């Protein structure tokens, strides 16, 4: 052990504490949010009225593995990714969009 340096334990404990704080403040809430979004996407069904993360309102007409067909007006259908569905119309969004000024 060198006189100017501390023991290995004195160096590892603060690092472990920082990792623990990071884990509880960042990782756990992120996993909860991902689980909530995945449950929302898995529970989508035909005729649900939804809004996309870009602000397009529509009604689900068809569900595919990774895509959704939305009717946005009479005889106007668009195909979007399931990941682009932000929530149900009239309810708070499930998927948080990052809006940067």
C-alpha positions, 0 to 999 in steps of 0.5 A, a space after each residue: 500500500 502506498 502512503 499517498 493512496 488509500 486502500 482499494 476499499 476506500 476507492 471502490 465504496 464511493 464508486 459503488 454508491 454512485 452506481 447504486 444511486 444511478 440505478 435507482 434514479 435512472 434505470 428502474 424508472 426507465 424500465 418501468 416506463 418501457 414496460 408500460 409502453 410495451 403493454 400499451 402497444 400489445 393491447 392495441 386493437 382495431 377501432 381504437 382511436 389513437 394519436 401518434 407521437 407526431 400528432 396525427 389523430 386516427 382510428 386503427 383499421 388493421 394491426 400487423 406485427 410492427 405496423 398499424 393502419 390508421 384511418 385519418 379521414 374518410 377513405 384516407 389510410 396511412 401506415 405507421 409503426 406501432 412505436 409511433 402510437 403515443 396514446 389514446 385520443 383524449 387521454 394523457 400520452 403513454 409514450 413521452 415525446 422529446 420536445 426540444 425548443 
